[in-house]
């Protein structure tokens, strides 16, 4: 273990200035705020060691609120708090003893411990943030809860905070009265909330919380001690081992903590304790059945339940653990509902003075209306992330699940809105079609809306052209307005226009950053190569190498318009990997894993850190931790690529990557509305009413959707995104993702990948004895010219089949194809 050191803040021994971990080179990394570059001295600011209280006499109704930030001695409080920091071997123990100094019994309905770690990026360079700051992620799991604090650069050590006695993790409450400025530089501080009934009664608007809010009674003259232990470990993938060493139960659920339709999850509780009871809350949400393994349970959806649910575990010593799940429809059902909702509710089919007629637009699910007149111009202007998102979503959905009417709508969008209007004839992309008579930061004038320097606006439209190229190339008569060559050329020229309009001579030179949805650039390059467009390939590849060389020179090339962001890593990884810079590619994945945790909770699990998007793009305009934002599914692209092609033995990466990729499915409601994010502030606990940039999230999901099979070292098989039946050396696979186009199989000997471009995979039979994989195709919604299937180099079809544009081609009437495994 890594040794921890503490330094008190001035003469106040209850507060810490630093909590440092010493590595094997005797270098110290401070998880506390000693290296923060803003002034946080005085009673306006919480410190590590501050305690927050809410209580009332047992015969009263009104709660009283106190905290040591305002008054370290709690002079006006009937409850006194004695705090002690203590070194225990390599670890640090913090204890707080509450004493009822009154003559009356007191109900304590709020008790929290300020978790003040350095996640403030204000005034930092990118290098300073990555070297000095941390990400904080909670498992709000009652007595088994913990907090993990990971360094931005993904390097060890990681700090773990655990319950060391009487201190359940019931809620994660924002400390909104801390005066540190919250903005894109800083998410805000939180407390480990052990009891939360007072806050639920007064501030949380009756919203369902991660745990049932509770309180306890402290009798007159009595005392009670609560304790937290701080432990330095290596990296987040080792947390379960540390929990076991500290006799704290841990949970693992395969394939995750979201139940999609008929998919089944296996929950395993790793503990030496005796489980006396396990149940679902609400009880009609999840069926719990015993598995064959000890302390393992099979979980299935009950009675078409939809929404949040908790698994409650009660141990024989009366300690408790909770695991939050989300229960929803099947992925394919959700995606079809999502597209239908866009078609019926988000398609603008009326005359519009801004030229947006025949485009899919942002929707307000609270007001049940299209968002055509947002004060923030970019939300209503068919460009930027929020404006482009709905059109991007429909293009990518139809790439994998084509619908003739929806494809025709996309043709109308391209010809009536995009080409020659949103996009100029020189291929530059406007900032917005919508504008107002203002000229301020978010509300733009006509001239501001016509500016073309924002590189982020280009990949979304290029991806739409690319999707239409694929549809025109693979389906005869489905796309009629232009040829496939026209669409591929549009995609190519749109990307190349970035260099002219977003390069060194442009405002902010935004081509220097990795761009969200930028992984589509590699897909466009591959199709240029497959079509033998040699001149275009050379220019395109040269441009991408020029951008890669910028990143290769930087220690942490993950900047954006923001001081820190989790959007550039997708494309940075893509081109570092393409140009064989595996060191920088691995470094990028490690940085992603620092802010994408594996936690037993449907929202935090695989959720890449996002907190300011509602503020920028949402209706609530709230800074708070968000679930299901595009940051998660886009960051899944590097994780899963790195897993498949460089580290397929690493189950941790598969778990995190799969959770991140599929996280956006929970944002689709029963009507088909897709929210940009779930807001975790206890006062909200709801999905954002705006769709905004959900389209970028959908692109991330579609990029990697598929069934992933993993064989562990014991020979057991795990399935992510599909059903699995095994008998000896025979496996039957049935994908349950939305598109059913991709299979990845990891065995202890080798790996296989199958990607069917236009035909759904109904099932696949893997027979190790016969050394073959048999693919069964489903029926078509639109019949392709040929079935096109790409496979890893170790698979060879047993029938004569030509490779055309990088894929084996089969007659569209083919129902089964068998691939032999190379020995």
DAQUI-V738863 format. One record per residue. RES is the residue in one letter. PSI is psi in degrees with one decimal (none if undefined). NEAR is the number of other C-alpha atoms within 12 Angstrom. Layout:
BEGIN
res=RES psi=PSI near=NEAR
res=RES psi=PSI near=NEAR
END
This chain:
BEGIN
res=X psi=153.2 near=25
res=X psi=139.3 near=29
res=X psi=138.0 near=31
res=X psi=146.7 near=36
res=X psi=148.3 near=33
res=X psi=150.5 near=34
res=X psi=126.0 near=28
res=X psi=155.1 near=24
res=X psi=109.6 near=25
res=X psi=-133.9 near=14
res=X psi=-3.0 near=10
res=X psi=101.2 near=21
res=X psi=-8.8 near=23
res=X psi=-16.4 near=30
res=X psi=147.3 near=36
res=X psi=138.3 near=35
res=X psi=-38.2 near=32
res=X psi=148.6 near=29
res=X psi=97.0 near=41
res=X psi=144.3 near=36
res=X psi=134.4 near=36
res=X psi=122.2 near=28
res=X psi=-173.9 near=23
res=X psi=-16.2 near=14
res=X psi=12.6 near=10
res=X psi=20.3 near=13
res=X psi=146.5 near=16
res=X psi=137.3 near=25
res=X psi=122.8 near=39
res=X psi=117.6 near=37
res=X psi=-21.3 near=46
res=X psi=-161.1 near=41
res=X psi=24.7 near=36
res=X psi=-24.4 near=31
res=X psi=11.9 near=29
res=X psi=140.0 near=32
res=X psi=25.0 near=23
res=X psi=153.6 near=21
res=X psi=122.1 near=18
res=X psi=34.0 near=24
res=X psi=141.0 near=20
res=X psi=179.7 near=18
res=X psi=1.4 near=19
res=X psi=-7.3 near=20
res=X psi=134.7 near=30
res=X psi=149.5 near=41
res=X psi=164.1 near=44
res=X psi=115.2 near=42
res=X psi=-12.3 near=44
res=X psi=147.9 near=44
res=X psi=142.4 near=46
res=X psi=137.5 near=46
res=X psi=147.7 near=42
res=X psi=128.8 near=37
res=X psi=170.6 near=39
res=X psi=156.0 near=32
res=X psi=147.2 near=27
res=X psi=-16.8 near=21
res=X psi=13.4 near=13
res=X psi=166.0 near=13
res=X psi=-31.8 near=15
res=X psi=136.1 near=20
res=X psi=145.6 near=27
res=X psi=144.2 near=27
res=X psi=135.4 near=29
res=X psi=156.2 near=32
res=X psi=154.2 near=37
res=X psi=-12.4 near=38
res=X psi=-47.3 near=32
res=X psi=-32.7 near=25
res=X psi=103.2 near=23
res=X psi=-27.1 near=27
res=X psi=-7.9 near=21
res=X psi=50.5 near=24
res=X psi=-30.0 near=15
res=X psi=3.5 near=17
res=X psi=140.7 near=28
res=X psi=-16.0 near=32
res=X psi=127.2 near=43
res=X psi=148.6 near=31
res=X psi=125.3 near=34
res=X psi=119.2 near=28
res=X psi=138.5 near=31
res=X psi=130.4 near=28
res=X psi=131.9 near=31
res=X psi=135.7 near=27
res=X psi=129.6 near=20
res=X psi=99.6 near=16
res=X psi=-119.6 near=16
res=X psi=-10.6 near=22
res=X psi=172.6 near=32
res=X psi=133.4 near=32
res=X psi=130.4 near=30
res=X psi=126.0 near=39
res=X psi=146.3 near=31
res=X psi=118.8 near=36
res=X psi=121.1 near=26
res=X psi=130.3 near=36
res=X psi=126.6 near=29
res=X psi=104.4 near=29
res=X psi=2.7 near=22
res=X psi=-178.6 near=20
res=X psi=8.3 near=16
res=X psi=150.4 near=22
res=X psi=143.2 near=25
res=X psi=135.0 near=36
res=X psi=120.0 near=33
res=X psi=112.5 near=38
res=X psi=1.1 near=36
res=X psi=119.8 near=39
res=X psi=119.9 near=47
res=X psi=156.8 near=44
res=X psi=119.1 near=46
res=X psi=123.7 near=38
res=X psi=85.5 near=44
res=X psi=95.2 near=42
res=X psi=164.1 near=43
res=X psi=90.8 near=45
res=X psi=31.7 near=43
res=X psi=118.8 near=41
res=X psi=0.8 near=37
res=X psi=129.2 near=28
res=X psi=8.8 near=20
res=X psi=150.8 near=25
res=X psi=167.3 near=25
res=X psi=-41.7 near=28
res=X psi=-42.5 near=21
res=X psi=-41.9 near=26
res=X psi=-45.4 near=34
res=X psi=-31.6 near=37
res=X psi=-23.5 near=30
res=X psi=-16.9 near=33
res=X psi=169.1 near=41
res=X psi=162.5 near=41
res=X psi=139.8 near=48
res=X psi=127.0 near=43
res=X psi=131.3 near=45
res=X psi=143.1 near=42
res=X psi=102.0 near=42
res=X psi=70.7 near=43
res=X psi=31.9 near=43
res=X psi=-132.5 near=45
res=X psi=-21.8 near=41
res=X psi=8.1 near=45
res=X psi=160.7 near=47
res=X psi=167.3 near=46
res=X psi=129.9 near=46
res=X psi=136.9 near=44
res=X psi=107.2 near=46
res=X psi=141.4 near=47
res=X psi=145.9 near=42
res=X psi=-34.7 near=43
res=X psi=-1.5 near=35
res=X psi=2.0 near=33
res=X psi=159.6 near=32
res=X psi=157.2 near=34
res=X psi=166.9 near=37
res=X psi=140.3 near=45
res=X psi=135.6 near=46
res=X psi=130.0 near=46
res=X psi=126.7 near=43
res=X psi=161.4 near=46
res=X psi=122.1 near=40
res=X psi=13.4 near=30
res=X psi=114.6 near=27
res=X psi=17.7 near=29
res=X psi=76.6 near=37
res=X psi=155.6 near=41
res=X psi=90.3 near=44
res=X psi=-33.5 near=43
res=X psi=165.4 near=44
res=X psi=91.0 near=43
res=X psi=129.2 near=41
res=X psi=138.2 near=33
res=X psi=76.0 near=34
res=X psi=-15.2 near=24
res=X psi=2.3 near=23
res=X psi=132.8 near=28
res=X psi=1.5 near=23
res=X psi=130.0 near=31
res=X psi=122.6 near=22
res=X psi=126.9 near=25
res=X psi=-158.1 near=26
res=X psi=-15.1 near=30
res=X psi=-18.2 near=31
res=X psi=123.6 near=38
res=X psi=-29.5 near=37
res=X psi=163.7 near=39
res=X psi=158.6 near=38
res=X psi=167.6 near=38
res=X psi=151.2 near=41
res=X psi=107.4 near=47
res=X psi=114.6 near=48
res=X psi=-32.4 near=46
res=X psi=135.0 near=39
res=X psi=9.4 near=41
res=X psi=-38.2 near=34
res=X psi=-40.0 near=37
res=X psi=-37.8 near=40
res=X psi=-41.6 near=31
res=X psi=-30.4 near=26
res=X psi=-34.8 near=22
res=X psi=-17.8 near=19
res=X psi=11.1 near=24
res=X psi=27.9 near=17
res=X psi=11.0 near=19
res=X psi=140.0 near=23
res=X psi=128.9 near=26
res=X psi=172.0 near=33
res=X psi=-30.1 near=42
res=X psi=158.2 near=37
res=X psi=121.4 near=33
res=X psi=138.2 near=32
res=X psi=172.7 near=29
res=X psi=175.9 near=30
res=X psi=160.9 near=27
res=X psi=129.3 near=28
res=X psi=110.1 near=30
res=X psi=158.0 near=24
res=X psi=127.4 near=21
res=X psi=-9.8 near=19
res=X psi=162.0 near=21
res=X psi=154.8 near=22
res=X psi=135.7 near=27
res=X psi=137.7 near=24
res=X psi=146.1 near=34
res=X psi=145.4 near=34
res=X psi=141.6 near=41
res=X psi=137.1 near=37
res=X psi=122.7 near=43
res=X psi=133.0 near=42
res=X psi=123.8 near=41
res=X psi=-173.2 near=34
res=X psi=-81.2 near=30
res=X psi=163.4 near=34
res=X psi=-25.7 near=39
res=X psi=-7.6 near=32
res=X psi=5.0 near=25
res=X psi=-41.0 near=38
res=X psi=-34.4 near=32
res=X psi=-40.7 near=22
res=X psi=-39.1 near=31
res=X psi=-43.8 near=35
res=X psi=-41.0 near=20
res=X psi=-27.2 near=19
res=X psi=15.9 near=25
res=X psi=32.9 near=20
res=X psi=126.9 near=34
res=X psi=143.8 near=39
res=X psi=156.4 near=40
res=X psi=144.7 near=38
res=X psi=140.3 near=32
res=X psi=124.2 near=37
res=X psi=130.5 near=40
res=X psi=-3.6 near=44
res=X psi=-151.7 near=45
res=X psi=20.8 near=47
res=X psi=127.6 near=50
res=X psi=111.3 near=46
res=X psi=111.0 near=43
res=X psi=-122.7 near=34
res=X psi=2.2 near=29
res=X psi=148.2 near=33
res=X psi=141.4 near=36
res=X psi=146.4 near=37
res=X psi=114.0 near=32
res=X psi=127.0 near=40
res=X psi=127.6 near=33
res=X psi=115.9 near=37
res=X psi=103.9 near=29
res=X psi=154.8 near=26
res=X psi=-7.5 near=19
res=X psi=161.0 near=25
res=X psi=126.6 near=20
res=X psi=117.7 near=26
res=X psi=-24.5 near=17
res=X psi=142.5 near=21
res=X psi=132.7 near=32
res=X psi=166.1 near=28
res=X psi=140.0 near=30
res=X psi=109.7 near=30
res=X psi=158.2 near=25
res=X psi=-20.5 near=19
res=X psi=10.3 near=22
res=X psi=-47.3 near=28
res=X psi=130.3 near=41
res=X psi=130.9 near=31
res=X psi=120.4 near=30
res=X psi=150.7 near=22
res=X psi=140.0 near=19
res=X psi=177.5 near=17
res=X psi=-22.3 near=12
res=X psi=154.3 near=14
res=X psi=137.2 near=18
res=X psi=29.5 near=30
res=X psi=144.7 near=25
res=X psi=143.0 near=31
res=X psi=128.2 near=29
res=X psi=130.1 near=38
res=X psi=153.6 near=34
res=X psi=140.2 near=35
res=X psi=137.4 near=27
res=X psi=37.8 near=17
res=X psi=29.5 near=20
res=X psi=146.8 near=27
res=X psi=123.8 near=29
res=X psi=-162.3 near=33
res=X psi=150.0 near=36
res=X psi=156.0 near=38
res=X psi=141.4 near=38
res=X psi=121.8 near=43
res=X psi=128.1 near=34
res=X psi=124.9 near=39
res=X psi=128.2 near=26
res=X psi=164.1 near=24
res=X psi=-21.0 near=15
res=X psi=11.0 near=15
res=X psi=4.8 near=16
res=X psi=159.4 near=28
res=X psi=153.8 near=36
res=X psi=141.1 near=44
res=X psi=146.3 near=42
res=X psi=119.3 near=46
res=X psi=126.5 near=44
res=X psi=163.8 near=41
res=X psi=134.4 near=42
res=X psi=128.6 near=45
res=X psi=-176.6 near=40
res=X psi=173.9 near=37
res=X psi=156.1 near=34
res=X psi=-43.3 near=40
res=X psi=-41.7 near=33
res=X psi=-44.8 near=26
res=X psi=-44.3 near=34
res=X psi=-39.4 near=44
res=X psi=-40.3 near=34
res=X psi=-39.3 near=27
res=X psi=-47.5 near=38
res=X psi=-39.2 near=40
res=X psi=-39.7 near=28
res=X psi=-42.9 near=32
res=X psi=-45.7 near=40
res=X psi=-41.9 near=32
res=X psi=-30.9 near=23
res=X psi=-22.2 near=29
res=X psi=1.2 near=42
res=X psi=121.0 near=32
res=X psi=111.4 near=33
res=X psi=23.8 near=22
res=X psi=160.5 near=15
res=X psi=139.5 near=12
res=X psi=126.0 near=18
res=X psi=-15.1 near=14
res=X psi=-2.7 near=28
res=X psi=26.4 near=29
res=X psi=-2.4 near=40
res=X psi=133.3 near=31
res=X psi=46.7 near=29
res=X psi=158.0 near=47
res=X psi=133.1 near=48
res=X psi=162.9 near=50
res=X psi=146.8 near=51
res=X psi=145.0 near=43
res=X psi=107.5 near=31
res=X psi=-18.4 near=30
res=X psi=-43.5 near=19
res=X psi=-5.9 near=11
res=X psi=54.3 near=17
res=X psi=158.0 near=23
res=X psi=145.6 near=31
res=X psi=93.2 near=38
res=X psi=-6.4 near=38
res=X psi=39.5 near=28
res=X psi=140.5 near=31
res=X psi=-37.7 near=26
res=X psi=101.2 near=34
res=X psi=-38.6 near=39
res=X psi=-20.7 near=44
res=X psi=-28.5 near=43
res=X psi=11.0 near=47
res=X psi=13.8 near=49
res=X psi=3.0 near=51
res=X psi=-168.8 near=48
res=X psi=-177.3 near=45
res=X psi=-45.1 near=47
res=X psi=-40.7 near=46
res=X psi=-38.1 near=47
res=X psi=-24.7 near=49
res=X psi=-50.1 near=50
res=X psi=-38.0 near=53
res=X psi=-39.5 near=55
res=X psi=-45.7 near=51
res=X psi=-47.7 near=52
res=X psi=-32.7 near=50
res=X psi=-45.6 near=44
res=X psi=-39.2 near=44
res=X psi=-44.5 near=43
res=X psi=-18.2 near=44
res=X psi=-37.5 near=40
res=X psi=-25.9 near=44
res=X psi=76.5 near=36
res=X psi=141.0 near=38
res=X psi=125.5 near=28
res=X psi=-44.2 near=23
res=X psi=-43.3 near=20
res=X psi=-36.4 near=34
res=X psi=-39.6 near=37
res=X psi=-38.6 near=29
res=X psi=-39.1 near=36
res=X psi=-37.9 near=44
res=X psi=-41.9 near=36
res=X psi=-41.8 near=28
res=X psi=-47.5 near=39
res=X psi=-43.9 near=39
res=X psi=-31.0 near=25
res=X psi=-23.7 near=26
res=X psi=-50.5 near=37
res=X psi=-66.9 near=42
res=X psi=123.7 near=31
res=X psi=2.1 near=20
res=X psi=-75.3 near=29
res=X psi=-37.5 near=39
res=X psi=126.4 near=36
res=X psi=165.1 near=24
res=X psi=-13.8 near=16
res=X psi=9.5 near=21
res=X psi=3.5 near=31
res=X psi=154.4 near=38
res=X psi=128.9 near=44
res=X psi=155.4 near=43
res=X psi=-34.4 near=41
res=X psi=146.7 near=44
res=X psi=-30.9 near=43
res=X psi=142.3 near=41
res=X psi=166.7 near=36
res=X psi=-175.1 near=26
res=X psi=27.2 near=16
res=X psi=169.9 near=18
res=X psi=62.4 near=17
res=X psi=-176.1 near=17
res=X psi=-47.6 near=14
res=X psi=-22.5 near=25
res=X psi=113.1 near=26
res=X psi=151.8 near=29
res=X psi=173.5 near=24
res=X psi=-43.7 near=23
res=X psi=-38.1 near=20
res=X psi=-37.9 near=26
res=X psi=-20.8 near=36
res=X psi=-1.6 near=27
res=X psi=149.5 near=29
res=X psi=18.3 near=37
res=X psi=-7.7 near=32
res=X psi=105.0 near=39
res=X psi=-29.2 near=45
res=X psi=-21.3 near=42
res=X psi=-13.6 near=46
res=X psi=-45.2 near=47
res=X psi=-33.8 near=45
res=X psi=-46.0 near=48
res=X psi=-35.3 near=55
res=X psi=-38.4 near=47
res=X psi=-35.1 near=46
res=X psi=-46.6 near=47
res=X psi=-43.8 near=46
res=X psi=-42.1 near=41
res=X psi=-40.8 near=46
res=X psi=-34.6 near=48
res=X psi=-49.6 near=39
res=X psi=-43.5 near=42
res=X psi=-42.4 near=42
res=X psi=-34.0 near=33
res=X psi=-35.0 near=32
res=X psi=-14.8 near=33
res=X psi=120.9 near=34
res=X psi=119.6 near=18
res=X psi=-2.0 near=20
res=X psi=-42.9 near=33
res=X psi=124.1 near=37
res=X psi=-18.5 near=24
res=X psi=-31.0 near=23
res=X psi=164.4 near=24
res=X psi=164.8 near=24
res=X psi=-32.4 near=29
res=X psi=-38.7 near=25
res=X psi=-45.2 near=23
res=X psi=-41.1 near=35
res=X psi=-39.3 near=39
res=X psi=-38.7 near=30
res=X psi=-42.5 near=39
res=X psi=-45.8 near=42
res=X psi=-49.8 near=42
res=X psi=-30.6 near=37
res=X psi=-42.1 near=41
res=X psi=-44.5 near=47
res=X psi=-25.7 near=36
res=X psi=-22.8 near=34
res=X psi=-37.6 near=42
res=X psi=-36.1 near=31
res=X psi=-41.0 near=26
res=X psi=-12.2 near=31
res=X psi=16.7 near=31
res=X psi=-151.1 near=24
res=X psi=-30.3 near=17
res=X psi=-1.3 near=15
res=X psi=158.8 near=19
res=X psi=126.5 near=18
res=X psi=-8.4 near=21
res=X psi=60.8 near=26
res=X psi=-10.9 near=31
res=X psi=-13.8 near=42
res=X psi=-10.4 near=38
res=X psi=153.2 near=42
res=X psi=140.9 near=42
res=X psi=140.8 near=44
res=X psi=140.0 near=45
res=X psi=6.7 near=52
res=X psi=-16.8 near=43
res=X psi=-19.8 near=41
res=X psi=-24.1 near=39
res=X psi=-38.6 near=44
res=X psi=-38.4 near=36
res=X psi=-40.2 near=33
res=X psi=-44.2 near=40
res=X psi=-43.9 near=38
res=X psi=-37.8 near=28
res=X psi=-32.5 near=33
res=X psi=-41.2 near=34
res=X psi=-43.6 near=24
res=X psi=-28.0 near=20
res=X psi=0.6 near=23
res=X psi=37.4 near=17
res=X psi=77.0 near=22
res=X psi=-45.9 near=16
res=X psi=-45.0 near=15
res=X psi=-39.8 near=27
res=X psi=-47.1 near=29
res=X psi=-42.9 near=19
res=X psi=-41.9 near=22
res=X psi=-48.5 near=33
res=X psi=-37.6 near=29
res=X psi=-39.9 near=19
res=X psi=-42.9 near=29
res=X psi=-34.2 near=36
res=X psi=-36.7 near=27
res=X psi=-43.5 near=22
res=X psi=-41.2 near=35
res=X psi=-40.9 near=33
res=X psi=-27.0 near=23
res=X psi=-44.7 near=25
res=X psi=-34.3 near=33
res=X psi=-25.1 near=29
res=X psi=-12.9 near=15
res=X psi=147.7 near=21
res=X psi=-44.7 near=23
res=X psi=87.5 near=38
res=X psi=55.3 near=39
res=X psi=37.2 near=41
res=X psi=177.6 near=35
res=X psi=-160.4 near=28
res=X psi=-22.5 near=25
res=X psi=160.7 near=26
res=X psi=-29.8 near=26
res=X psi=145.3 near=40
res=X psi=159.1 near=37
res=X psi=33.5 near=46
res=X psi=-24.9 near=46
res=X psi=-19.3 near=43
res=X psi=-33.7 near=48
res=X psi=-53.4 near=46
res=X psi=-34.5 near=44
res=X psi=-47.7 near=52
res=X psi=-45.2 near=47
res=X psi=-46.9 near=43
res=X psi=-28.5 near=40
res=X psi=-42.6 near=36
res=X psi=-43.4 near=31
res=X psi=-40.7 near=27
res=X psi=20.9 near=24
res=X psi=30.4 near=18
res=X psi=76.0 near=22
res=X psi=-27.3 near=21
res=X psi=-47.8 near=18
res=X psi=-33.4 near=32
res=X psi=-44.9 near=36
res=X psi=-39.4 near=31
res=X psi=-37.1 near=33
res=X psi=-43.5 near=46
res=X psi=-41.4 near=44
res=X psi=-39.1 near=34
res=X psi=-38.7 near=44
res=X psi=-43.6 near=51
res=X psi=-22.1 near=46
res=X psi=-32.8 near=42
res=X psi=14.1 near=50
res=X psi=88.9 near=51
res=X psi=159.8 near=46
res=X psi=101.3 near=46
res=X psi=141.2 near=42
res=X psi=72.3 near=47
res=X psi=132.9 near=39
res=X psi=-30.0 near=46
res=X psi=-48.4 near=50
res=X psi=-25.5 near=44
res=X psi=118.1 near=45
res=X psi=17.3 near=49
res=X psi=108.2 near=48
res=X psi=136.6 near=48
res=X psi=118.2 near=44
res=X psi=140.7 near=44
res=X psi=-11.5 near=40
res=X psi=6.6 near=33
res=X psi=-34.9 near=42
res=X psi=-38.6 near=38
res=X psi=-36.9 near=28
res=X psi=-42.3 near=32
res=X psi=-7.9 near=40
res=X psi=168.5 near=42
res=X psi=-36.2 near=32
res=X psi=-24.2 near=27
res=X psi=51.0 near=21
res=X psi=136.7 near=32
res=X psi=110.5 near=34
res=X psi=159.8 near=40
res=X psi=135.2 near=42
res=X psi=146.2 near=42
res=X psi=148.5 near=45
res=X psi=13.9 near=52
res=X psi=163.8 near=55
res=X psi=-20.5 near=52
res=X psi=-32.3 near=48
res=X psi=-54.5 near=50
res=X psi=-30.8 near=48
res=X psi=-38.0 near=54
res=X psi=-18.2 near=61
res=X psi=-26.1 near=56
res=X psi=-51.4 near=48
res=X psi=-39.3 near=51
res=X psi=-49.3 near=48
res=X psi=-33.6 near=43
res=X psi=-45.3 near=34
res=X psi=-39.0 near=38
res=X psi=-50.8 near=33
res=X psi=-43.2 near=33
res=X psi=-7.3 near=26
res=X psi=-19.4 near=22
res=X psi=49.9 near=21
res=X psi=-7.7 near=32
res=X psi=-12.0 near=25
res=X psi=95.0 near=25
res=X psi=-32.3 near=32
res=X psi=-45.8 near=35
res=X psi=-38.9 near=38
res=X psi=-44.3 near=46
res=X psi=-48.8 near=42
res=X psi=-46.1 near=48
res=X psi=-41.8 near=45
res=X psi=-42.7 near=51
res=X psi=-42.9 near=50
res=X psi=-42.7 near=52
res=X psi=-42.8 near=47
res=X psi=-2.2 near=57
res=X psi=-30.2 near=53
res=X psi=-18.1 near=53
res=X psi=-28.0 near=56
res=X psi=-14.4 near=48
res=X psi=-0.7 near=46
res=X psi=120.8 near=48
res=X psi=-176.6 near=36
res=X psi=-18.2 near=27
res=X psi=-19.1 near=24
res=X psi=2.4 near=31
res=X psi=132.8 near=42
res=X psi=113.6 near=47
res=X psi=149.3 near=48
res=X psi=-24.4 near=52
res=X psi=157.4 near=54
res=X psi=131.7 near=43
res=X psi=124.1 near=37
res=X psi=-4.9 near=34
res=X psi=128.3 near=36
res=X psi=-21.4 near=35
res=X psi=-20.8 near=26
res=X psi=-65.7 near=28
res=X psi=54.8 near=27
res=X psi=164.9 near=37
res=X psi=141.1 near=37
res=X psi=138.2 near=41
res=X psi=-16.9 near=35
res=X psi=144.5 near=47
res=X psi=-46.8 near=56
res=X psi=-116.6 near=52
res=X psi=28.5 near=48
res=X psi=-26.6 near=54
res=X psi=-37.0 near=56
res=X psi=-37.0 near=54
res=X psi=-40.1 near=52
res=X psi=-40.1 near=52
res=X psi=-45.1 near=50
res=X psi=-42.7 near=49
res=X psi=-48.8 near=44
res=X psi=-32.8 near=44
res=X psi=-34.6 near=42
res=X psi=4.6 near=42
res=X psi=136.3 near=44
res=X psi=-174.9 near=40
res=X psi=128.3 near=40
res=X psi=123.5 near=44
res=X psi=133.2 near=46
res=X psi=126.0 near=40
res=X psi=121.2 near=29
res=X psi=178.3 near=20
res=X psi=-19.8 near=15
res=X psi=1.6 near=10
res=X psi=0.2 near=16
res=X psi=150.4 near=20
res=X psi=135.7 near=30
res=X psi=143.0 near=35
res=X psi=132.4 near=40
res=X psi=118.0 near=46
res=X psi=26.5 near=47
res=X psi=166.1 near=43
res=X psi=151.5 near=34
res=X psi=127.1 near=31
res=X psi=131.5 near=22
res=X psi=144.5 near=23
res=X psi=109.1 near=16
res=X psi=-116.7 near=14
res=X psi=13.0 near=21
res=X psi=132.8 near=21
res=X psi=136.8 near=33
res=X psi=120.2 near=29
res=X psi=138.8 near=38
res=X psi=102.3 near=35
res=X psi=143.6 near=39
res=X psi=11.4 near=37
res=X psi=177.5 near=43
res=X psi=-29.1 near=39
res=X psi=-28.4 near=43
res=X psi=46.7 near=41
res=X psi=-14.0 near=44
res=X psi=137.1 near=43
res=X psi=137.9 near=46
res=X psi=124.6 near=42
res=X psi=118.8 near=42
res=X psi=121.1 near=34
res=X psi=172.0 near=29
res=X psi=-12.2 near=20
res=X psi=-41.0 near=17
res=X psi=-179.2 near=25
res=X psi=152.8 near=30
res=X psi=143.8 near=35
res=X psi=137.4 near=34
res=X psi=128.3 near=39
res=X psi=108.4 near=34
res=X psi=113.2 near=36
res=X psi=-39.9 near=38
res=X psi=-13.3 near=41
res=X psi=135.0 near=44
res=X psi=144.6 near=41
res=X psi=109.4 near=40
res=X psi=-40.6 near=32
res=X psi=166.6 near=31
res=X psi=139.4 near=40
res=X psi=119.6 near=35
res=X psi=116.0 near=37
res=X psi=103.6 near=23
res=X psi=-31.1 near=25
res=X psi=-42.9 near=15
res=X psi=-6.2 near=18
res=X psi=48.9 near=23
res=X psi=161.0 near=27
res=X psi=124.7 near=37
res=X psi=124.8 near=32
res=X psi=127.3 near=40
res=X psi=123.3 near=28
res=X psi=149.6 near=33
res=X psi=-173.0 near=27
res=X psi=162.4 near=21
res=X psi=143.0 near=26
res=X psi=-34.9 near=19
res=X psi=128.0 near=29
res=X psi=126.8 near=26
res=X psi=167.7 near=34
res=X psi=-45.8 near=25
res=X psi=157.8 near=28
res=X psi=129.8 near=37
res=X psi=127.6 near=35
res=X psi=125.0 near=40
res=X psi=138.0 near=33
res=X psi=161.7 near=32
res=X psi=160.0 near=28
res=X psi=-18.0 near=20
res=X psi=11.5 near=20
res=X psi=133.4 near=29
res=X psi=127.9 near=30
res=X psi=145.5 near=30
res=X psi=4.4 near=21
res=X psi=160.1 near=16
res=X psi=123.1 near=14
res=X psi=130.1 near=23
res=X psi=149.1 near=20
res=X psi=116.5 near=19
res=X psi=122.5 near=21
res=X psi=41.3 near=22
res=X psi=6.2 near=24
res=X psi=144.7 near=28
res=X psi=138.9 near=31
res=X psi=139.1 near=30
res=X psi=155.6 near=31
res=X psi=138.2 near=23
res=X psi=-14.8 near=25
res=X psi=-5.1 near=19
res=X psi=130.6 near=26
res=X psi=-25.3 near=22
res=X psi=139.8 near=27
res=X psi=140.4 near=35
res=X psi=134.7 near=30
res=X psi=128.4 near=35
res=X psi=143.6 near=27
res=X psi=124.0 near=27
res=X psi=136.0 near=19
res=X psi=none near=13
END
